[in-house]
Amino acid sequence: MGRNLALNLSDRGFRVAVFNQEPVMTRDFMAQGGEVRGFIAAKSLRDLTCSLRRPRRILMMIKAGAPVDSVLASLLPLLTRGDVVMDGGNSNYHDTERRQKLARVRGVSFMGVGVSGGEYGARNGPSIMPGGDRSAYNLVKGVLEKAAALTSDGPCCAYIGAGSAGHFTKMVHNGIEYALMQVIAEAWDIMKTGLGMSTEETRNVFAEWNNGLLSSYLVEITAQVLGKVDEKSRRPLVELIADSAGQKGTGKWTTQAALDLGVPVPTITAAVDARIISGHPEARARAAKLLGGASGRIKIPRARLVSALMYAVRGASLISYGQGLHLLARASREYGYGIRLDEVCRIWKGGCIIRARELDLLMKAFHAKPTMEHLFESKRYASAVRVCSAPLRWLVEQSVAARIPVPALSSALAYRDSFARVNLPSNLIQAQRDLFGAHTFKRNDRKGIYHADWSE
């Protein structure tokens, strides 16, 4: 992604200095057109800093964690007051806050810059989520906005907010991505396992969906993936891939942050759990023998089920966005980020992995009511979810009856139903807590804090 971002910036008229810890990478880059384009090849970090005008603007695209700390420790002594260092990787927002304090001692601004779009997006225009000091953003704004994807609503880059807001927002983006991917995988499983459809038939369904309500990058590439045929076996390549999904941690971090802030994100959490379960194939094989794990067929006409499935996927997707944006709203309030959720939805409309037609609806909802913490406060959003609720409920019922696991779809439904309840059975839980731990409770008929003598 660093290589492609450098090429992206060159295309937009910037002269760029490049450095890699592995000198062979820099040499190869220059040999493959870097010299012709006018890139400056730095042999060391000192060489890199000397090649830049002040205030220097440096973008790191390296693996999150210890490598960022190592490079930053070597880089800071070479910088002067007013310089800006941007971390474009998927760093944990707690690490970003620590590094900002470290850089601030030397008068250097450290920015956490979320970048989404993969290698293709980096080359042609990603969605960029910069966070940190506003004055530092003003120094890099012209560069980042020109590098970003462009939609009818402008460049897919905007100042996200103070501190670690950029990396927090990118983390939530990835959490939503986990949820959407799991929803899509469950829809595919329902078609394959529940209806016995071929991979090619499911590919056609996703391609059709992408031309309508479900138009999105993830649905688009799902059709692309399902259409790929293995050259040797002539079978769909997806059928030859082991059913164990990897992860790099951002989904887990989203769930952890949500727990810390007291925000429910059950569909994101279900997606993380589903990936973890997929990583235990041997245990699943043993359990299947004892539990009778073979899934059954759904005896419903194909056309009816596929039509309902489209609305179920839309409903679960809208709910996944709602969970992530609720978390962003709470984090912005608790951490003083100052995030504008309408701007977040706007810059997610292009370049990023979760870009979708639905983001226009979400952006307009926050335009109309900027201070709302949850999208369920929006009539348009609530109406869209309500239209999808009956198909989602019916699909979950059919899948459970056929023993097809649908953790993301079912958690989205339970989340929707929980928010639709004025009264939940949590009063019983609070009574139990008071009995065994004297945790006290509030009453709904009078003010105050109470403790009961449950032995009477």
N, C-alpha and C positions, 0 to 999 in steps of 0.2 A: 504493500500500500504506500510506503514511503517513496518508492521508485515512481509509482504512478502519479502520486500527488506532485512530485517534482516535475514530471512531464506535463501535468495539468497546468501548473503555474507557468511553465515555459510557454505553453500555448497561449496563455493570456497576457503575455508580454513582460513577465517578470524575469529578471536574471537571478538565477538560483545557485547557491553554493551547496555542494553535497558532501557528506562524509558518512562512512560506514566503518564500524569497528574492524571489519574484515576488509583489508585493502583490496583483495581480489574483486570484491563486489563493486567497489568504486571504479576500478580499472575496467571491468566488464561494462559497466554502465556508460563510461565515457567512450569506450570503443564501439558501442552499439548506437552511436548517434549523439552522445552527450557533448562531444567536442564541437560538432557541427552546430548544435543548438546554442552553444555558448555557456554551458554549465561550467562552474568553477569547481574543480576537484580538490578537496582538502585532504591532506595526508594525516592530519591530526586535529584534535579539538582546538588546539591553539591556532593552527593554520586556519581552521574554520572561522573562529572568532575574529582573526585578523583580516579576513576577506570580506567582512560585513561592515556596512556603514552603521554608525550609532544614531539612535538607539537600535541595537541589534534585535532582530526578530528571528528566533530559532524554533523550529518545529521538530520535536522528537517523535519518531514513529518506530517504537521498539516494544519488546515484550514487557507487559506489566509486571510489577513486583520489584525484585532486587535489581534487575538491569536498569530500571529508571533511577533508582537511588544511586547506583554506581556511576552512571553517566552524569547525573546532576552534581554529584560530589566532585567530579573531575572538571565539570564545566563552570560551576559558580565562581571559583577563584579567577577565572579568565574573563569574567564579565564586569561591567561597570554599572553604576547607578542609572536606572532608566531602561535597561535592557529587558526584553521579554522572552521568556522560555515557555513554550507550549508543549504539553504532553498530549499527543493525539491517540494514545493507546487506551485500552479498556482498564484503566487503573481504578482501584477501589477509592471511593470518595474520601474515606478517612485518611488514606495515604496522601491524597491530593492536598488536604488541609494541612497535614504535617509538612509537606514540601513547600507549601506557600509560606508558612511561618519561617522555614529555613532560608528561603530565598529573600524574604522581606528584610532579614537582618543585613543583607548586603545591598539593599536598595533595588533588588531585581524583582520583577513581577513574574510569578509562576501561574500559568493558566491551565486548567483542566479542560481540554477540548475534545468533546465526544465527536467521533467521525463514524458515520454509518454509510454503508453502500458497498463494502467489499472492494476487491481489486478493480472491478469495473467502475464502481462509483468513484473511487479515488481518481481514476483516469479521466472520467467523463463528467464528473460533478457529483459529489456526495452530499448528504445532509450533515451540516456542521453545527455543533452545540457548544459554543465557547462559554466558559465561566471563569470568574476571577474579578480583578479590579476593572472597573469601567474604563478608567484612563488607559489601561493596558489594551483593552479591546479596541479603543479608538485608534491605537497605533497599528493594529493588525487587521482592522475591519476591512480595509480596501483589498487586502490580499485574500482573506478568507471568503468574503462575499463573492469575489470574482471566481474563486475556485469551486464554489458550491453549485449544486444543481439549480436550474432555473425553472420556475413554473409561472403560470399567469398571475400568481400573487407575489412574485418577486423571488430573489435568491433564497435558497433553502439554508440560510444561515442567519442567526440573530443572536444578540447578546442574551444569554439565558439568565444570568444573575450572578450575585456575589459568591465568593468562596468557592466551594466545590460543586456549585450548581450544574456546571456543564457535565461533569462526570456522573453526578447523581442522575441527571436526565438521560444520559446515554445508558446507564445501568437499567433504568426503568424501561427505556426503549427496548432493551434486550430482554427484559422480563416479559413484556408484552409479546415480543417475538417468540419466546418459548411457548406462551399460551396459544398463539395463533397457529404455530406449527403443529402443536399437539392436537388442536381442534381439527386441522386439516387431515392429520394422520388418522384420527378416529373416523372421520367421514370416509376416508379411503377404505379403512378396515370394514366399515359397515357395508360398503358396496362390494368389496372383495369377498369377505367372509359371510356376511349376512345375506347377500343376494347372489353370490357366486359369479360376479361380473369379472371379465378378463381385464388384465392391466390396460390393454388398448381401449376397452370400453370405458374404463374409469378415466383414462386420459382425455377422451372425448368429452366427458362430463365436465372435468375441470376446465378444459379449453372453452366450453360453452359458458360456464359460470364466469370466466374472466371477461366475457363480453357483456356482462350484465351487472347485477347488484353486487356481486362478489369481486368485481374488478380490483386486482391488487397484484403487487409484485410476487407475493408468496403463492397465490393461486396460479399466476402465470408460470412460474418456474416449476410448480408441481406438475402441470401438463407437460412441460419440457422434460422433466425428469422421467415421467412415466412413458414418454415416447422414445427414450434412449434404448437401443437394442445392443446387447453384447455381441461383438463381432465374431467371436469364436463359437458360442453356443446358439446364437440367433434368438436368445431369450431376452425378455426385458431385463435390463441391467439391474433395476431395483429389486427384482426377485432373487438376485444372486448376492445381495448385500446383507451382511449379518445384521440381525435385528437388535443391535446394541448401540444406542445413541450417545455420542460424546457431549461434553459441556466444558466450558472454560471458567465458569464460576459466576457470571453476571446474573443468571437467573436465581441462583442460590442467594447472592447478595441482595437481590430485590426482595426476596422473601424475608431475609434477616432484617433488612431495613424496615420492612412493613411491620414486623413483629415489634421492633424497637419503638416505632411510632404509633402502634395500636391501630393500624389500618388493615382491613381484611383484603387479601389478594388470593383467594382460594384457587382460582383457575390457573394463575401463574404458579402457585405452589404445587398444584396437581400435575402441571407439566414438568416441573423439576422432579417430582417424585416418580413420574412415569419414566423419565430418562434413567433415574437411578435403578428402578426395577428392571429396566431393559438391560442394565449392565450385569445382571445375575442370571445368565442363560442356563447354567448348570442347575442352579437351585430351582429355576422355573421348570426345567425338564423333569426333575425329581418330583416336585410338587404336583405337576400335571398328572402323574401316574396315580397319585393318591387322592387328588381332589376331583378327578374327572374333568379336566380342563378343556376338552374339545368344545369349541363354540358351535352353536347350532345355526340353522338358517332362519331368516325372517320371511315368513310366508305372506308377503304383501306384494301386490303388483309393483313391478320395478318403477314404472313411471311415477306412481303415486309416492313411493318412498324417496326417490331421488329429488322430486319436487319439494317434499317436506324437508329433506336433508339440506337443501340450499338455504332455506329460511332458518333452520336450526344452526347452521354454520354462521350465518349472518348474525343471529342473536347472540351466540356465544362469543363471536368476535367483537361485537359492540360492547359486551359486558367486560371482555378482557381489556379493551381500551379504557373503559370506565374505571376499572380497578387500578390500572397504572396511573391514570391521571388524578385519581383520588389520592394516591400516594404522593404524587408530585405536589399537589395542593397542600397537603399536610406538611410535607418536608419544607416547602417554601415558607410556610408560616412559622414552623418550629426553628428552622435554621437561618431565617432572615434572608433567604435567597432573592426574593422579589421576582419570582418567575411569572411570566405572562403565559397562561395556558393556551390562549388563542394563538400566540406566536409559536409555541411548541408544536401545536397541531399544524400550523402553516408550514413550518420548515420540515415536518415529517411527510408532507404531501409529495415530495420529490427526492430522489437520490437515495433514501434510506431503505432498509429491508422491510419495514412495516408500512411502507407507503401504500395507500389504498383509497378508493373512491370515498369511503366512509369518513375520511378525515376532513372533508369539506363540511359535512354535517356537524362534526365535533367542533371545528374551528368557528363556525357560525354560532353554535350554542354558547361558546365562551365569549364571543363578540357581544352577544345579546345580554349575557349575565356574567361579567368578568370575575365577580367576587364569589361565585358559587364554588363550593368545595367538591361537590359530587355532581356528575352529569345527570343523575336521576332528578335533579332540580330543574332540568330543562324539559319542557313539554315535548319538543321535537324529538329529543333523544329517548325519553320515556315512551313516547308513542311508537318509535321504531322498534324498541325492545318488546313492547307489548304485542305488536303485530307478529313477531317471531316466537313469542312465548309458547303458543299452543303447538306449533310444529316441533319446537325444541323438546317440550314435555313428552309428546308422542314418540319422538325418536329415542329419547332416553328410555322410555318404557319398553319399546320394542327391542332395544339393544340389551337391556338388562335381562329381559325374558329369554333372549337368545344367547346369554352368557358372553356377550361381547363387551369387554371393558371400555367404558367411555368416561374416564375420570375428569377430563376437561369439560366435556359437554354437561355432565351431571353436576359438577361443582358450579358451573355458570348458572344452571337452573336453580340450584339451592340458594345461591347468592341472590339471584333475582327474587326468589320467593321470600327470603329473609328480609330484604328491604321492603317488600310489599306488605309485611306484617306490622301492624301497629303494636301488637303485644306478642312477645316471644316467651318461651317457657323458662327463661333465665331466672325468673323469680324463684323457681324451685331450687336452682343451683345456689342462689344466694342464701336461701334458707338452710340448705345443707352445709354451706360454708360457715354460717353462723352457729349451727349446732355443734360441729366438730372442732371449730377453731375460733369461735367468738369473733368472727370477722365483721359483725354488725351488718345492718341493711337500712335502706331507705324505704319509706312507705309511699304508696300512691294516693293516700287519702289525707295525709298531713305532712308537714315539714319536719326535718330533724333526722338524727341518726339513732338507730335502735338496736337493741340486743334482747333476744327473748330467752326465757327459761324453758328450754325445750323438754325438760324432764317432767313438766306438769302434765 
